Amino acid sequence: MPHAPGDRIFGVETEFGCLVSDESFGTPEGAVELVKDSLFFDLHIGAIDLHARDEVFEPAANGGFLVNGGRMYIDAVGTHLEYATAECRDLRNLVANDRAGQRLIVQALKELGLEDAVAFYNNSVDHFGGHTFGCHENYLVRANDEFLSFAPPLLYPFLVTRQIFAGVGRVGGHLLTTNYAQPTYEEVVNNPIDYIWVSNVYGVVPDHDVPFQLSQRADHIIKTIAGRVRFNRALINPKWEHFYSHDGMQRLHLLFGESNQNEYAYALKVGTTHLVLRLLEEHRVPESLQLAEPLIALRQVSRDQDFRWLVERADGGTIGAVDLQREYLALAQTYRGTNDDTDWTLDAWESVLDGLAADPMTLADRVDWVAKRQIVEQYMAEEGLDWSSDALHSVDLEYHNINPEQSLFHAMQGMGQTQRMASDLDILDAMTSPPQNTRAKARAACVKHVLDRKSRRYYAFDWNAAAVDKQTFFEFDDPFDTYEDVRP
């Protein structure tokens, strides 16, 4: 299906943490299973998989595609609930579809009567356990085999510095400890998928030298790019998969990101990344922007308590993260006038960078890490605490509670202290309606067809196809197409 220059498909996968506050209830793993079952069997928000999409990571009945075009499932790595948005082409649809996934989880908790015993969080780190959860962005990029040769080093500077407006903030830090012992035969047998990395599994210990940092995941990223990432967390994970590829475009999977509560920051993160990818597709980014050590810069920016955010350039010298972002912004100005999303992104990008340069702490209405830091500092002042108090980790966590009736962030939003991209009505509509300008519309119609019939014995869904019974199969190869002629 023809689409305009600069048009792109994007989507976001969010892994949720689960906390059980009532010990008599059971385990977080049990709660995750209950919520998943309630979503599909009580609320009927989707068609649960009858087949195994992956025998190890996504077995049958582990999740399914939804009537809103998204997908809800239990990720076997960590046994956590994960939500993948529908394919989207504009920022407001993406934000609404993402928030709809959160509201569906909360609705299931209420249906089960568990909202006071169980909570879900879109944070990206376990302060005490040392685990990190992903918020992975997916972009359809025009790429060939050479793209991964020239583009990543020109993308890294943007990615490691965008945390100045996209970071969600965290109290404290982590240090990684690595065990380089060779895997045993038993370990290889027990880890058939990722055995080649068993020797690289690392431990995590608290770092008490950092009171607060911009990013929750910066301490856990150990590679710039990696194909298999269970124990190799990277900035980029290329996934050239057939059900995403189309017309010379491939899925680019970004691992370094975190779950923004603030809708403005969420949209700005995706909007700016989309524009930078277009710059790379058109070979507009000069090599002079490359960094000497991207992973070192990632942690230095996150941990800089003075907000100078200096990074070392590959050709010598240093540059501040704000000025580096302005370099990308200046290049992207060539796209002004492309569409409303582009113009909003350019204006918001410039405005936030100006605010960060003048006084970062004035941006609590738009930037998560600023809002969280102010909440934590207010709590410290009221309770007479310092940065060493473990109680601050609980405040940090409750910022990310996805239940609007319990979340510290949503308390701010309810008082009108945040800038929004989607209304509550948009989110409510997105709980049951897919984006109307991608293939998600056709796939969601097939899901609804299966849910509406009495017998649900034979069906199968994937991102690019649907079988609604033994004889009827539809292909959705073009993610830009709505397949208006495909209605079961």
N, C-alpha and C positions, 0 to 999 in steps of 0.2 A: 504494500500500500504506500503510495507516495506520501512523503512528509517533508516539511520545510527544513532548510538548513538550520542546524543547531537543535532540532527536535531530538529528544532523547527519552528513552525508557529508564526509569530508576525505581528502586524499591529498597526497603530496609528490613533486616531481620533483627529481632530483639530477644535476647535470652533473659528470662526473669529469675531473680532470686526469690526464695520462699522462706518465710519465717513462721514457725509454729510457736505461739506464745503459751498455749495450754498443753503442758506435758502429757496430760491424760488423753489428749486427742490421738497422738501418734507421731509419725515422722513426716518431715517435709516431703519425702518421696511419695508417701501415701497421700498427702494432701494434693500434690501435683496430679496424681492419677485420678483422684476423685473429681478434681476440677475439670480435667480433660474429659472424663466420662460425662459429667454434667453438661458440658458444652454441646456434646454431640447427641446424647441420649435424652436429656431433659429439655434443653433449650433448642435443640435441633438447628444449630447455626451452620451446620455443614454435614458433609458425607464422610464418615470415617473410612479410612483406607481398609479395603478388604484384602489387599495384596501387600506384600513387603516391598517398599520402595528401595530398601537396603536391608539385607538380612541382619547386619550388625547394628546400624545406627537408626534405621527407620523400619522396624518390623511391622507387620499387619496390626491394625487397630491402635497404632501409636499416635495417630492424628489424622488430619484430613483437610481437604479444601473447603472453603466457606462460601456462603451465599454473598458475601461482600467482596469476593475475589481474592481474599487473602488465604493464608494457611496457618493452622494452629496444630502444634505437635509437641511431643516430648523428645527432646534431644538426648540420645543415649549417652553422650559424653557429658557427664555431670547430672543426668536425670533431672533436667530442669525444663520448665515449660518455655516454649519458644513460639513467637508469632512472626510471620513473614507477611509484609504488606502485599497487596495486589500490585501489579505492574501499573505505574503511574507516569503521566507526562507533564503534570504541573504540580507546583509546590503545595497549594491548598489541598488538593486531592490527597497528596501523600501524607500531609500532617493529619488530615481528618481520618484517613484510613488507618494510620498508625495508632492514633488515639482511640479509634473504635475497637481495636484489638484489646487495649487495656480495659475499656469499659465492659467488654464481653467477659473478661476474666472476673472483674468485680461483680458482674451480674450473676455469674456462676457461684461465687462465694456466698452471695445473698440467697440464692436459690437453695444452697446447701445449709444455710444458717450458720456459716463459719466465719463471717466477717470479723467477729471479735476474737477468734482463736487463730486465724490464719491470715497472713498478709503477703502480698506479692510486691516486689520492688523492681524498678527498671534501673537500678544502680549497676555499676560495672566492676565492683570489687567487694570481696569479703574481708573486712579489716582484720579479723582474728584468725580465720581459716587460711588466708593467703590466696584464695581462689580469685580469678577474674572472669567476668562474664562478658560476652561479646555484644556489641551493637554493630552489625556489619552492613555496610552500604554496597549496593549493587548498581552499576551503571552500564548501559549498553554503549560500547565504544566502537568506533570505526577503526579496526586494528588488523594488522597482518603479523606475520612472524617477526618482522622488524620492530614492531611497536614496543615489545618488551625489552628491546635492546637500547633504544634511544630515549623512550618516554619516562621510565621510572626515575632515573636520576634527576629529571627536571620536574617530576611530580613530588618527590620527597620534600623539597624545601617548603612547598605549600602545605603538605600534610602535617609536617612536624611543627609548623608555626601556627596553623589555623586554630590550635587549642586556645589561643589567646581570646578567641570569641566562641569557640565550640566546646571547650572543656567544661566538664560539669563540676570540677573541683573535688578535693578529698582532704580529710584530716589525716596527717601522717604520711608514711611511705612504707615501701617494702624493699628489701634487698633479696636478690636471688642467689641461691647456692646451688652449684651444679655438681652432679655425680657423673663422671665419665667412665664408669665401669662398663665392661662389655655385657650385653644381655645374655642371660642364661638360656638354655634350651627351653625351660619351662616358661620363661617370660615371652619367648618368641611364639610358643604355642598358644599362650593365653592372650596374645595381642597380635592376631593375624593381620590386622589392617595396618597398624603403625609400628610394627616390630623394629623397623630400622631406626626409630627414635627412642626406643626404650632406654638406651644408654644415655640419653640426653635429658631425661626427666630431672627437673630441678626442684629444690626446696625453696621455701620463702620464710624470711624472718622479718620482724618489724624493724623499721629504721626510725629511731626516735630523734634523729637530727633534723628532720624536716617537719615543721608544724602543720603546714598546709601547702598543697600544690594544685596546679590548674587541672591536671588530668588524672583520672583514676587508673588508666591503663599504661601510662608511660613507663612505669617501673617494670612492666611485664613484657614489653616488646623486645625480642632478642634478634630479630632478623629484619632486613628491609623487604625482602620478598622470599616467599616459600610456597611450594606447591602443596605440601601436606603439613598441616599446621596444628595437629593435636598437641604436640610438645614443642612446636616451632612457631610461636606466635610472631607474626610479621606485620609490617605495614600493609603489604599487598599480598593477596592470594589470587593469582590468575586462574580463572575457571573457564576454559574454553569448552563449554558444554553444548551439545547439539540442541538442547531444548531452549537455550537462550540465544544461540547464534542465528543470525538472519542477515542476508544481503551484505555480507562483508563486515557485519558488526558482531562483537563478542561481548560476553559478560566480564566486567572487571569487578572483582570482589575486594573491597577495602576492609581490612580487619581493624586498623587503628581508628577507632571512633568510640564514642560512648553515648549512653542513652540520655539525650537532652530532655529535661522536663519542660523547659521553656520552648514554646512553639516557634518563636522568632529565631532563637538560636538554632533550632532544628532546621528550619527552612533556610537560614543563611548558610549553614554548613553544607547542605545539599546543593543549594543554588550556586554557591561559589565553586564547589568542586566540579559541578557540571560545566561551568564556564572555563575553568582551568583545563579540563579534559578536552574541551573544544579547541582551546589554544594549542594543546599538544597534538591533536589530530591534524591541525593545520600548520604544524611546525613553526609556531610563532613564539615559542619560549626560548630565549637565548641561553647558551651554556653558562654564561656568566652568573646565573642564579644558583648554580649547583653548590651544595654544601660539602665541606671537608669530611664530616662525620655525622650523617643524619641521625643515627641513634643516640649519639652523645648529645646532639643539639635537642633532640626530643626531650630528654630528661633534664637538660639544663634549663630549657624554657619552662617546663612544668614546675621545677623546684625553685625558680628565681624569686626570692622574697622581696626583692627591690623593684620588680616589674620592669627591669631593663631589657630582659629577654634577648640578650646578645647571642648570636650564632656565628660560627666561623665559616667563611666562604672557602670554596675549593681553590680559588685563585689567590688566596691570602686576604688578610684583614677580617674585620667583623662587620656585621650589620644587625640592627635591631629587628625583631620579628614584625613589628608594626611597619617598618620601612620595607621589609621584604614582601609583606603582604601588599603593600602599596605598589610594588613593582608589578605584581600579577594583576592588580586592579587596573593599573594604567594600560596594560596590554589588553585586558578584557573590555575596555571602553569601546573598542572597535565594534562590539556587538550591540551597542546601545540602539534601541529601536527595533530589535528583533521581535520582541513580544513583551507583554506586561511583566512576566516573571523575570526576564532578563533585566529590565529597567528597575524593578523593585530590588533585585539582588545587587545591582551596581550601586544604587542609592544607599541601601542598607549597609553594604560592605564599607563604603566610604564613611558613612556616619559613625559606624561602630569603631573603625580604625581611628577616626578623629577623637572619639570619646576615650579610647584606650590610651592615646597619646597624651591627652589632657589630664584625665583623672579616671582610671579604670573603675573606681568605686562608685561612680555615678551611673553605671550601666546595669544595675540590679534588675531593671525591668526587662532586659533583653539578653543578659548573659548569665548562665547558670552558676558559674564558679563565683561570680561577684555576689549574687543573691545568697548562695549558700554560706559564703564567708561572713557576710553581714549577719545572717541568722546565728551562726556559731559564735561570733564575737559578742552578739547581744546576750546569748545564753551564758557565755563566760562571765560577762560583766554582772549579770543578775545573780549568778550563783557563786561568784568569787572564785572561779576556776582558772587554771592556766592550760596551755596547749597539751600538757602531759596527761590530762584527765581522760580516762576511758569513756566517760559519759559523753564526750564529744562525738564519739563514733556512732552512738545511737541517734544523736541529732542529725549527723551526716546522713545516716540511713533513712530516717523518717522524711527527709526531703524528697526521697525517691519513692515513697509509698504511692502506688497507683490508684488507691481508693481516694477519691476527692474529699470524702468525709473525714479522712485521717491524715492526709499528706500535709507536710509543712509548706511545700510548694503550692499546693492547691489552695491553702489558706491565703497565701499572697495573691494568687490569681483571683480568688473570690472577692478580695478587697480591691480589685482593679489595679493591682500594682505590677502587672506584667503586660507586655504587648502580645497580642494574639494573632494567629494566622487563620484559625478556623473557629467558627462559633460552636456553641453547644449543640445547636440544631444541625450543623454540618456533621458533627461527630455522631449524633444520634442517627442521622440518615446513613452514614457510612457503616454503621453496624450491620445493616442489612442490604445495602445497595453498593455495587461495585463502581469503580470509575467508568464513565460512559465513553471513553475515547481510547481504550486499549482492549486487547483480547480477553482481559479479565471479565469483561461484560458477557462475552459468549460462554466462557467457562462457568461463570456464576449461574447463568441461565440453565446450563446443563445440571449443575449441582441442585438447583431448586427443583428441576424436573424430577430428579431422583428422589428428593425428599418428599415431593408431593404425591408420589404413587404409593400404593399399598405394599408392593413387593420391592424390596431393596437388595435383592440377592446378587444381581449381576451388574457391576459397574466398575470403572477404574478411571482415575483422574491423574493428570500430570500438568505441569505448567503449559505444555504445548499440545495437549491432546485430551480427549474425553471419550470414553466408551460408556454409553448410558444403558446398554443392554448387550446381549450376545451378538446382535446383528448391526448395531448402530454405533459408528465410530467417527469422530470428528478430529481433524488436525487443525491446530492453531499455530502454524509456523511463524506467522508475522505478528510480533507483539504490538505493532502499531494498528493492526486491523481489529475492528469490532465484530467482524463476521456476522453482519446483520442477517445473512441468509441461513445462518446456522441456529436453528431453534428447534429442539427436539419436540 
